[in-house]
Amino acid sequence: SGIGSQKDRVVTEEEWLQKWEMGNTGFHKEQGHPLLQKYLNVLLNGRSGLRIFFPLCGKAVEMKWLVDMGHSVVGVEVSEQALKEFFAEHNLPYHEEPVPEISGAKKLQSTSGNISLYCCSIYDLSSSIVGKFDGVWDRGALVAVNPCDRERYVSLMITLMEKNSSYLLVTVSYDPNKHKGPPFYVPESEIKSLFG
Ligand code: SAH
């Protein structure tokens, strides 16, 4: 019962790839997320030319918003289809290269150089590969991670943050007995204990 009903649920990488193949991507927001607009100054805090990280990025249009404002974006996503759709839908030329540190991974990078999208699992990344970030946009990421992987995910995210970085997190509030997720219900108290 309660949030216990979700804690053992696992969505495999294969299932995510299938969602993309089937077009079962109701989470994608064509118009971008109003909460990023609303809290943009919290993320940027008057700074320019930031490096912003998009964990579990899908084809989030907010990546384009931020590069258009002069920032650079790094994303990670298991679905290559999602990443290719991102570049295609914004008419952005890109090239692909292997990631020497991660077997089987690819980096898709815009020709302009300011968007780098890693096609691999987030758990394959580290700060020695992607560096550290001034800001994080976490929408559909913590809430999409399997409940059993939350601690691992948050510990990794903390290692990817610069000292003065800001982290915008979007969660969803609902009765976890009524939906199995994802998105999973992550209560405020758990967020506090995860991020400390
Ligand atoms: N943040 C995006 C997508 C949210 S849905 C948005 O706001 O639209 C979650 C995404 O995470 C899916 O596209 C899924 O393919 C991807 N994903 C799931 N597990 C992952 C993992 N371990 N590493 C990287 N991407 C993952």
Boltz pocket constraint, residues with backbone or C-beta under 6 A from the ligand:
constraints:
  - pocket:
      binder: B
      contacts: [[A, 13], [A, 16], [A, 17], [A, 27], [A, 28], [A, 29], [A, 55], [A, 56], [A, 57], [A, 58], [A, 59], [A, 60], [A, 76], [A, 77], [A, 78], [A, 79], [A, 82], [A, 120], [A, 121], [A, 122], [A, 123], [A, 139], [A, 140], [A, 141], [A, 144]]
      max_distance: 6.0
